[in-house]
Amino acid sequence: KKGDVERSGAWKNPRGMQKGHLEGWQYEIAAYEMDKLLELNLIPPTVEREFKGKPGSLQFWVESEFSELDVFEQKIGIPRSKFYNKQNMKYLTRAFDSLIGNDDRTQQNILYTKDWRGILIDHSRSFRSSKKYTKKLMYGAKGLKKAGGRPMLFKRLPRVFVEKVKALNYDDIKNAVGPYLKEKEIKAILFRKELLLKEIEDMVKEQGEDKVLY
């Protein structure tokens, strides 16, 4: 609430192992800060707020029309004018998730507004730092995630995103995420940065820059 304006938000405070998965509310904030650093504007504003004496993340509640799961299950038609942009968002999401080590992207946490603007939520299982998540990307030709045994690729990416990734360094990330990531988690981002850029470089060599970057 600010003045006479009052809006809703989603407060979360998972920490540690949850149903066999490492989760942390601090990763929600770090993901938003990384989104800002890369100027993606895909994640709603997320800040730290205390509730009932416990710290957690508070994310601005964005009114969405449907989720990716809704589109699939209800066979919602995608306007021809929006199809290409929707595909591009899918690839950008995969590249971003690969960079931040997000192990929990589902059809439920990809949302769309009425005009098909993409919104990404639920990043409490991001920023993995074990060797498994620094030797391979989450997505891509050799990615950890598969669909029917086939790799889930990021076929096209914005040039400005790639340039922003190239410019990432430890200090910039640390300044952005503040206390929400440990040193090893920031270093893991930088390991994945190199893997991501190498795959993009290989794609450009094989297909040509105009086919990969826009």
N, C-alpha and C positions, 0 to 999 in steps of 0.2 A: 504494500500500500504506500502510495506517495501522494500526499495532499488528498484530493477527492477521488483520485484514481486508484482502483483496487483490481488486481488481476490474480489469477490462480497460478500455482506453481507445483511442481512435483518434487517432494523432499525424499531423499534416500540416505541411508547410512549403513549399508552393508560393509563389513570389514572382515577379512580373513576368509576361511574356507566356507563356502555356501553351497550345499548340495554337491560337494566334490569339486567345486571350482573356486579359485582364488578371486575374490571380488573386493572392490574398495570404492567408497563414495568419492574419494579424492581423485579417482581416475575420471569421473564425470567432469570435474572442473578442469583437469589437465587436458582432456579431449577438447573442451570448448576453447581453452587458451591456444591449443595447437591449431584449431580451426581458424581462430582469429589471426594467428601468426601467418598462416598460409592464405588468408583472405578468401576462405571458401564460403562462408556464410551459410553453412548447412546445419550447424548445431545451435539450438536456442541458447540464449544467455544463461549461464550457470555459475552460481556463486556459493560460497560457504555460508551456512546459516545454522544456528543452534536451535533445536526444538526439544522441549522437555528436558533440557539440560544435556542433550547429546549433540555433538557436531555432525553435520551431514552436508550434502549438496542440495541446493534448491535450484531447479531448472524452470525457466519461464514456460508456462503451459501454452503451447501454440495450437490454435484451432486447426485441425486437419480434416480433410474430407474423407480420406481412406488410407489404408496401409497397402504395402506391396502384397500382403496376404489377401486383402480384400480384392485387389485387382485380379489376382490369380483365381481365387475361389468363386468370385461372383462374375468372372469373365467380363470385367469392366472394359469397355472399348477405349482405347487410347486415341485421342484425336490425331489425325495424320500430322498436323502442324506441331504436335508435341512429341511425337514418337522419337525423332532423332535426339532431341534434348534429353528425353528420359533414358535412352540408351547411353548417352554420354555421362549422365549422372551415375548410372550403374558402374561404369568403368572408373569414374573418379572416386566413387565410394570405395571400390575395391583397392585402388591405389592408396587412398588415405588410410583405410583399415590396415593395409599391409605396412604402412609407415609406423602407425601407432601400435601395431601388434594387437588388434582387436579380435578376440577369439569368440565373439558372440554376436555377429551380425546375422539377423534373421529377417524374414519377411514382415514380422510384426513391428520391427523398429526402424523400418524405412517408411516414412509417411509422405503424403502429398496434400497440398492445398487444393482448393477448387480449380485453380488455374495451373495445376500440375507442377508447382514448385516443390522441390524435394526438401525433406527435413529428416535429419538423422538424430535418433535418441538412443539411450541405453549404452553407455560406454564403461560400465563398472568392471568389465573383464578385459580392459585394454592394458597396454603398456607391459606386456609380458617381457621378461628379461632373461629367461633361461636359454640355454644353448639352442634348444629346439626352435626358439623364436628369433634367434639372431643368425642362424645358419640358412634359414629359408624364410621366404615371405609368406604371408597368409594366403595371398592370391598370386596369380601369374603362372607362367609356363611350368614352373617346378614348385608351385605353391602347395601349402598344407591342405587347403580346402579344395574339394573336388565336387563335381556334380555328375552323378552317374559314371564315376571313374574318370571323368575328363576334367582337365584344368579349367579353372574359372579365371579368364583373362581380363586384362584391362587393355582393350584394343586401341582406344583413342584417348588422348589426354590433352588438356589445355596447356599451351606453351607456358603461360604465366605460372601455372601450378608447378610445372617441371623446373622452371627457373627459381621459384621460391624454395623448392626442395633442395636444389643445388646450393642455395645460399645458406641453408641451415647450418648452424654450428652450436657447440655446447653452450656458450654464453647466452646466445639468443634464446635457446630453448629454456635454459635455467631461468632467465629473466622473465620468460613468459609463464612458465608453470609454477614458479616460486617454490613453496614448500611441499607441493603436492606430488612430486616425483623424487625418488631417490637417485643418487648418482648413477647407479647401475642401470636404472630404467631410462635415464637420459642417454647414456652410452649405447643402450640397446636400440634406441631410435636412430642413432648415427650409424650403427651397423646396418640396420635395415635401409637407411637412406642410400647407402652404397649399393646394396643389392637391388633396390628399386631403380636407381639410375642406370645400373649395368643392364638390367633387363630392358629398360626403355632404349638405351643405346643400341642394344642388339636388335630390337624391333625396328628401329630407324634404319640400321644397316641393311636389314633384310627386306623391308617393305618400302623404304623411302620416307623422308621426313613428313611429306604432305599427307601420307596415309595414316600417320601415327599422331602427329601434333596438329592442333588447330587453334 
